[in-house]
Amino acid sequence: MSLAIEWLAELVRRPSQNPMGCEVSEPGYDESAVTDFLEDLFRSWGVRYERQKVAPRRDNIVAYLPGCPTSPTWLWEAHQDTVPARGMTVAPFAAQVTNGRLYGRGACDVKGGLAAMLAACDRLLRQPAERRCSIMLACVVDEEYTFTGIRALTSRPLGADGAIVAEPTNLRIITAHKGIVRWRIHTTGRSCHSSQPELGVNAIYRMARLVSAIEGYATWLNNYRRDAELGPATLSVGRIEGGISANIVPDCCTIEVDRRVLPSEDLEQVTEELADYLRHRLDATTWWQERPWMKLPPLSGEGKEALVSRLQEAVRQVLGHAETGTVAYGTDAATLQAVGIPCVVFGPGDIAQAHTADEYIELRQVEQAAEILYCFALWP
């Protein structure tokens, strides 16, 4: 078994579920087990590393592998957390291998990519420093919910010439993706006994009218706000909650909105743009919206030609061909690029397998990714 696969299995066996904003008491709902494993590994390598506290039992950890002084410094970044494992149809933390696939929560998103980076670093350390680029390996927390890990990492200068962010891309080089804004909208009403609903004002009925208007806005976005590579800007209402009991007319109702933002759009204006649309169609005194609880900028494809070219050459060395493209989902790459670091997204695995009930990754891709990253970091 290769080191990449061995370390992938070790990572999957260590639950690092993101609590996704919920209060949980059972173990396995933070990244500490993975962080401790990484710290032990970095210590065994004899390299400098540091932990950065983000929240209780939730630390970023960064290892520094110095290379040739005249070489570029590359940041390799992967997140430690996974989505929760409830509802899985395979053992989530057994790291079972069947027919060339390893199954388990996070195997695809994104412990396969992290394992490939670890294996490439281990191999690079066996080369003289003059034969390799300098690498910062950053393993961050909370990518699956509110991106607090990457924001903490970028709160200080990183000094990287470019970055590769691990995500399941089927070994395609991703140069651009949409941004994300998520926020809550509320309707208000007046409660009363359900036997006399005319004495109250039903907040759920008000929300139904609001959601219908939002659906119209989402259709307009899909038809008229488009990018040649990334496709349309989108909006989706993903959650609704309201009422206490069937025998009480509800006085409040809440929805959560997910807006995917194109590089040509202003991230700071998307909530107000929807609000303006709704004010022209609904009584503005019946609803109100919170400030966004999550914002992630889009990743632009510009200004990273040298990084893309270098990674393309490494991919060709291993696969014989290299593909570039874009994706609709958001990643930590956008936050890194926003602080001036050219960034691409790259890794083993298929996004269609991420977060699924039988999540898995093809082991051959993990090993290929490790080889590609090793070739990428050799110097000159």
LINBELQUI-V357763 format. One record per residue. RES is the residue in one small letter. BURIAL is I if it has 16 or more other C-alpha atoms within 10 Angstrom, else O. Layout:
BEGIN
RES	BURIAL
RES	BURIAL
END
This chain:
BEGIN
m	O
s	O
l	I
a	I
i	I
e	O
w	I
l	I
a	I
e	I
l	I
v	I
r	I
r	I
p	I
s	I
q	I
n	I
p	I
m	O
g	O
c	O
e	O
v	O
s	O
e	O
p	O
g	I
y	I
d	I
e	I
s	I
a	I
v	I
t	I
d	O
f	O
l	I
e	I
d	O
l	O
f	I
r	O
s	O
w	O
g	O
v	O
r	O
y	I
e	O
r	I
q	O
k	O
v	I
a	O
p	O
r	O
r	I
d	I
n	I
i	I
v	I
a	I
y	I
l	I
p	I
g	I
c	I
p	O
t	O
s	I
p	I
t	I
w	I
l	I
w	I
e	I
a	I
h	I
q	I
d	I
t	I
v	I
p	I
a	I
r	O
g	O
m	O
t	O
v	I
a	O
p	I
f	I
a	I
a	I
q	I
v	I
t	O
n	O
g	O
r	I
l	I
y	I
g	I
r	I
g	I
a	I
c	I
d	I
v	I
k	I
g	I
g	I
l	I
a	I
a	I
m	I
l	I
a	I
a	I
c	I
d	I
r	O
l	I
l	I
r	O
q	O
p	O
a	I
e	I
r	I
r	I
c	I
s	I
i	I
m	I
l	I
a	I
c	I
v	I
v	I
d	I
e	I
e	I
y	O
t	I
f	I
t	I
g	I
i	I
r	I
a	I
l	I
t	O
s	O
r	O
p	O
l	O
g	O
a	I
d	O
g	I
a	I
i	I
v	I
a	I
e	I
p	I
t	I
n	I
l	I
r	I
i	I
i	I
t	I
a	I
h	I
k	I
g	I
i	I
v	I
r	I
w	I
r	I
i	I
h	I
t	I
t	I
g	I
r	O
s	I
c	I
h	O
s	I
s	O
q	O
p	I
e	O
l	O
g	I
v	I
n	I
a	I
i	I
y	O
r	I
m	I
a	O
r	O
l	I
v	I
s	O
a	I
i	I
e	O
g	O
y	I
a	I
t	O
w	O
l	O
n	O
n	O
y	O
r	I
r	I
d	O
a	O
e	O
l	I
g	I
p	I
a	I
t	I
l	I
s	O
v	I
g	O
r	O
i	I
e	O
g	I
g	I
i	O
s	O
a	O
n	O
i	I
v	I
p	I
d	I
c	I
c	I
t	I
i	I
e	I
v	I
d	I
r	I
r	I
v	I
l	I
p	I
s	O
e	O
d	O
l	I
e	O
q	O
v	O
t	I
e	O
e	O
l	O
a	I
d	O
y	O
l	I
r	O
h	O
r	O
l	O
d	O
a	O
t	O
t	O
w	I
w	O
q	I
e	O
r	O
p	I
w	O
m	O
k	I
l	I
p	I
p	I
l	I
s	I
g	I
e	O
g	O
k	I
e	O
a	O
l	I
v	I
s	O
r	O
l	I
q	I
e	I
a	I
v	I
r	O
q	O
v	O
l	O
g	O
h	O
a	I
e	O
t	I
g	O
t	I
v	I
a	I
y	O
g	I
t	I
d	I
a	I
a	I
t	I
l	I
q	I
a	I
v	O
g	O
i	I
p	I
c	I
v	I
v	I
f	I
g	I
p	I
g	I
d	I
i	I
a	O
q	I
a	I
h	I
t	I
a	I
d	I
e	I
y	I
i	I
e	I
l	I
r	O
q	I
v	I
e	I
q	I
a	I
a	I
e	I
i	I
l	I
y	I
c	I
f	I
a	I
l	I
w	I
p	O
END
